[in-house]
Amino acid sequence: MLFSAIRDEIITEVGADTSDTTLQTLILGFKKSALRRFPRHTRSRFLLATKSVTLSAGSYYAALPAGFIRELAVYHLESGSKESIPKLSSIDFNEEFNSTSTGGPAGYRIFGSNIEFTLSADKQYTIYIECSAEIDDVVAGDSFTGDSSIVEILKDGAKSYYFDYAEDYPKASEKLGLFKIGLDKLESDFLNDELPDYITEA
């Protein structure tokens, strides 16, 4: 579904004119604002991406990829096999860190805008990062990758911004509440799918 179609649905549902180009621009901005909240509240699969960075020989860090929010897994390939790299606490990382020694990536931490490893690389590595990623850099002609239920959650989020802008605060509060419920449900679904033993209270 195109973002322009979602935009027009929102405009129609709030009782406005879909040909109003100023409002079209506002609604697209409201959708972007809503999309920025998704990765902070849910790890829904439509937010997940596998990104890569290059760890140069002799270096112990690399810049995080564009759009990175938080990592789920970090690994590299060695002879075709996936070699997981464990995340270390700050204390453990500091104890194991030695930039003057070289080797394969054996442990990492996220520090500022970089991913750091305990040793300088003995050769160049491609590091793969499975992560939650930003999806707000969109234009009206882009396709939305979420299913129809996620479209409705996105619309609730955008409408909460719209009604706040229109100073209809009761409706803004109502839509914000629905938006939060939708995000919570996405997170619950993710946990049920990824962690089968996870139990939620009825």
N, C-alpha and C positions, 0 to 999 in steps of 0.2 A: 504494500500500500504506500503510495507516495505521501510525503509530508504535506504537500499541497492539498491532498484530499482530506487528510486529518485536520488540517487548518480550516478548510471550508466546512467540515462537519462541526467543528467547535463554533465557528462564527454563526452557522445556522442555529445551533442548539442554544446559543445565548441570545438569539433573536436579533442578530445584526445583519448587515448587508455584505454578502460574500464578494461583491465587486469593489468594496472600499479598500483601496490599495494601502492606505495608511494603517487600517485595522489588520490587513493581511500581514504587514511587517511586524506589528505589535504582537500578534498571535504567534508568529514564528519565533519571536524573541521569548515569549512566555513558554513555548514548548521547549526551547533550549534551556531555560531556567529549570523547568521541571526535570528534564533529562539529566541535568547535573546532580540532582538529588538521588537518582536511581543507584549509582554505584556506592553511595555512602550508606544506603539502607538495605540493599539487597545484593545478593550474588547470583541473580538470575542468569541462566545460561546465555541469554541474548546479549549480555554485557561482557561475556568472556572472550578473550583473544589470546593468541600465542604470538608474542613479539620476540624479536631477537636483537642482541647487541653483540658487538665484536670486542672481545678482550684481547688486546694486542700483546704480543710477546714482550715480556719484561714489565708489564703493567699489572697492578693489583686492583684496578677499578675501571669501570666503564660508565658512561652516562646512561641513565635510564631512558627507555624509549619514549617517544612522544605519546601522549594519551594514557600513560601508565597511572593507575590508581593504587592498587595493592596486589601483591603477588600471591598466587596459590601454590605454585611449584616452580622450581628453577632447576635446569638440567643442561647437560651438553651431550653430544653424541660422540662415542668413542668406538671405533671399528663397527659402526652401525648400531651399537647398543646405547640405550638411554642411561646416562649416569646422573642420578639425582645429586643435587648439591644441597646439603642441609643448611637451614637458617640457624644462626647462632645468636644467643643473647649478647648484649653489649659486653658483659663480663667475660663470657667464653670467647667472644671474638677478640677482645683485647689480649687475653691470655695466649691465644693461638697465633695472633697476627705477627708476621715477620716479613717485611717487604724486601729484605735482602736475600731471602731464600726463594727458590723457584720450584714450581711444581704445577700439577693440575689443580683446578678449582675444587677445594675440599670443604669449604665453608664460606658463608657469605653473610652480609648484613646490608640493609638499605640505610644509607647515610646521606641526608640531604637529597640532592638530585642524582646521586650515584649509587651503583651497586658495587660493594667492595668485597674483596676476597682475602683470605688469610695469608696467601702467598702470591708473589709475583708470578705471572704465567710463564711456563717454560716454553710455550709456543703460542701461536694465535689460536683462540678458541671462539666458536660461535656459541653464545649462551642464549638458551631459550627460556623465556619467562611466560608462564601461563598466568594471566592476570585479569583483574577487572580493569576495563578500559573506558575512557571517556568516549561518549558518542554524541556530543552536543555540537560538533563542528559540521552542521548540516545546512543544506539549502532546500528550498521548496521542492525541487525536482528530484531529490534523493528518495530512495525507498527505505521504509522503516522495516527493520528486521524482526521486530517482535510480533507475536501472534495477536489475534483480535482482542484477547483479554488484556494484554499489555497496552494496546492502543487505548482502551477505555481508561486504564490507570493514568496514562500519559495525558489524556484529555481532562481528567479530573484535576491533575496538577496544573495544567495550563489554565483551566477555568478558574482555579483559586487565584492565580495571578491576575487574570482578567477582571474578576469581580472586585479584587482589592483595588485595581487601577480605576474601576468604575465607581469605587466607594460604596459598593453594595457588600458591606462587611459580613452580614449574616450568611449570604450565599458563598462568600469567600471562605468563611469558616467551615461551612458545610462541605464544600468541595475539597478543602485541605484535609478534613477528617477522612473523607472517602479515599483521597490520595494516600494518606498514611496507612489506612487499612489495606489498600491494594499492595503497597510496598511490603508491608508485614506478611501478607499472604504469599508474595513472590519469594520472600526469604524462607518462609516455612516450606514452600514447595521445593526450593533448592535443597534444604536440609533433608527433607524426606527422600529426594532423589539421590543425593550424594552420600548421605549418611543413613542407611536403612534402619539402623538401630535408634535413630533420633526419635524421641517421643514428644509430642506437643499435647498440652492439656486441652481438653474439650471445652 
